[in-house]
Amino acid sequence: MRTSTLSRTRISLLCIGLIGLLAAIGTSPANAVLQARRSVPPATGYITGVVRSDKGGEAGVWVIAETKDLLTNFIKIVVTDDQGRFMLPELPDANYSVWVRGFGLVDSPKIQMKPGTSSVTLKANPAKTPQEAAQVYPGNYWLSLMQPPAPNLFPGTGAQGNGVGAGMLTQNHWINSLKSGCNFCHQLGNRLTRTLDDVYKVEPNIKASFDAWDRRLHGGVRGDAMYSTLNTMGHDASLKVFADWTDRIAKGEVPPAPERPKGVERNVVVTLWDVGDDHSFMHDEISTDKNHPTLNAGGPVYAVSAGHGQLVVLDPKENSTYAVDIPTRAERESVPSRFPKPVMASLHWGNEHLWGNPPYNPADPHNPMLDSKGRVWTTSKIRPNQDPAWCNDSSNKYSDWYPLRTSGRQASFYDPKTQKWNLIDTCFSTHHLQFDNDPNETVYFNELSGPIIGWVDTKIYDQVYGQTKDETKAEQAAVGWCGQVIDTNGDGKITRPWNVVRQGRGTVENVLYQGDTAGGVRGARGDAAASFDPKLDTIVSYNLYSVIPSPVDTAVWGVSEQFPGYLVRMERGNDAPMSCKSLVFKVPEPGFDPRGV
């Protein structure tokens, strides 16, 4: 167990809650927040009024109040009713800038005011041109103007052919790559991506939009990854698509106008705490346990900063925040960062090695969850990538069936009551985690980089750790995992040896099968290759983006991003790993970038 280290931090925008609550967390003195949470009454201030233009009350537009007077920048957003009326509720006492945004409008000037009982009238400014109105349209409306390569260019014939990547078998494959490889991290269609202003500012010698896009996609710590995706999609053909898109927008093309919010859409109240650090890599957050949804009611929101290796905590009542460094078991210098140095300078950060180690903590947390005790579990890196010996030792039943030798991220949990960390070596790589509703409160993990579904039996972990105070003994007693084995011989059980699908697409149809230990699948054992044997079961390899245990039976589900998408159902059975059995379901085409399950 390790005592937490607190540091000052600011983090970027987070997405929290069921009704659009958004948060980004800022700096606050750590010693003030470390004290037991005070009973802070909810803010009761409000600003009420009406939005009018020359045509009368403006229905379905946003009224925004923001302040920098609190410990974090604070923003509240509501929608006007049919008559243009609004109320901004639960405002802490502060000075606010209040303004109006809406489809068909340009943003109104910001007016300074404080919460009070007097009604105010805000003037809406109608846009004078379609281009002026479109500046506040959502990014996906602008993205809809992009025209992918024509269907007759598929399957692609590569760089020496038509410029479309040879792996792009259909137009839907290209669209899937755009959504998965580009839009998942970037909001394509926002102002930065639908223009090339940032490129021309830094690279004034670049004149053509084709070249500007080529430069944009090769810079920064993720530049190599972006450029690899570009080449997979087809370098020339894809750059022509992107250049054509921004050229047409620069000439004045705009998307269709969105409808304003109506009906229950106007009931949404958005609250933001937004002082995000300009280079934080905030990832996921959690505020309760899904199986015990009253847990932590009104309490802190826990987020993880992958780039800085921290658990970041927001107190939404006090509008305050602090960050806790996530420890590593190995010396920090020996734990590699997954963020490479930029090969080409970033348009925004130059050659700065964002999120590198050094100077940043390499714990690389990805996904937090709360257990029933209020402890914050997260997927985090505790050591270098080489697994300890017990992960591939045949005396361990899991490693006997599915030997593992490397993993890029493991697990940890933080107890807010004691401010202590426990680190857990999982052998398998971790990405997302989800708690089961079983008596042992088992927490399941997917790998992302592989097909393994792993777990930690938290009851066993707590028992062994409570008796021994030894993390390694507790983890070896509580950690388990299984690969994806299909009962292809139809005898209702899983037996060895297996057929092994050759590493590649991982599909069951149209593949070359190899022998039990051909090494083509993570967790396979590595014997000589053999042809497919219908009398054997078959191990497959679908890298999973997410995992969820079923609340109604003992199955665990995962989803694979591989086009068009696959659902994998794993049944642990009563004697894992021997009893682990999987089914694979293919999503009907066209399925685009499935992630959550």
Secondary structure, 3 states (H helix, E strand, C coil): CEECEEECCCCCEEECCCCCCEEECCCCCHHHHHCCCCCCCCCCEEEEEEEEECCEECCCCEEEEEECCCCCCEEEEEECCCCCEEEEEEECCCCEEEEEECCCEECCCCEEECCCCCEEEEECEECCCHHHHHCCCCHHHHHCCCCCCCHHHCCCCCCCCCCCCCCCCCHHHHHHHHHHHHHCCCCCCCHHHHCCHHHHHHCCCCCCHHHHHHHHCCCCCCHHHHHHHHHHHCHHHHHHHHHHHHHHHHCCCCCCCCCCCCHHHHHCCEEEECCCCCCCCEEEEECCECCECCCCCCCCEEEEECCCCEEEEEECCCCEEEEEECCCCCCHHHCCCCCCCCCCCECCCECCCCCCCCCCCCCCCCCEEECCCCCEEEEECCCCCECCHHHCCCCCHHHHHCCCCECCCEEEEEECCCCEEEEECCCCCCCCEEECCCCCCEEEEECCCCCCEEEEEHHHHHHHHHHHCCHHHHHHHHEEEECEEECCCCCCCCCCCEEEECCCCCCCCCCCEECCCCCCCCCCCCCCCCCCCCCCEEEECCCCCEEEECCCCCEEEEEECCCCCEEEEEECCCCCCCCCEEEEEECCCCCCCCCCC
